[in-house]
């Protein structure tokens, strides 16, 4: 049964035992990989990605989302700051006989104006690369401003000192670990300055120690929360990058999928038209691949496709792109490559293929190039497909180029 089964594929010749053992080894290795890798990464699509999106579109979308996030963060921060300023103004109104009320009213009004201005400018600030540093700087300044207000009021006895906890809480929401630590240290420094400058306080040393200990504890919690949040965000970013990569890569051959290849083809055509650089395209078809599946089974067929993908990717440059555009069809995009060089590459792949695959298969190649006058991706693909058709009519296992 085995000889008849293989004879049909090999054209009536009885295969050697070594060839039969090689087929068995391919099946066993492929079955082992299937048992250890049950995932299907090529079926995963990037979250929130439409079919026509490219890497640049994803980057733009990420930038928009980041700006939106920081706008919300900055708006919340200044809105809370404005609310606390209003609370301070109410406090001043309830304590009209306290010290330096005119100075404190002036300080509160100035804070209100600055905070309101930045609240209105939040959308513009959120789109800047220095938005994080700006927000952190404002938080540090707010901590020292609270300390200055407390000194002018009743020193460490002023209830405004309690507002020092707000910058610490705010710092853990979006700042990095170092930035959260800077905000916490600034808050502690502000409290220490108030304690040492205020010599007339009736507060006991135990009360002051507990106040500083509370601020220090809040700082430690804020830094720890910021660190954990940063680690989680970094992990989520890595997962997202892996999902995008898996969604763009064929899990069997390691080549890019049809959608990604066509997006890149359009980008390279636009770039070639802009700068006048050559661009070549190769379409590759595994000859009579159906007989491989019918004769040896789909496991061996998958292993053959995988070997072809590895061979193609091993022959191209880092700037080139190899895609799987069909079941047994591949395509190679060659930027800055003349058509004659593309033909040489195809011949080299065709010549080296027997040493890269376990099953004796051949490839047919159709080559096309970009016409600077008026060439589109559809025309390049049609030209390469016509060249490939000529190879198929001429007996396969050859290279043809559409002039």
Beta strands, then each sheet from edge to edge (+ up, - down):
strand 1: 279-286
strand 2: 321-324
strand 3: 329-335
strand 4: 363-369
strand 5: 399-401
sheet 1: 2+ 3- 1+ 4- 5-
end
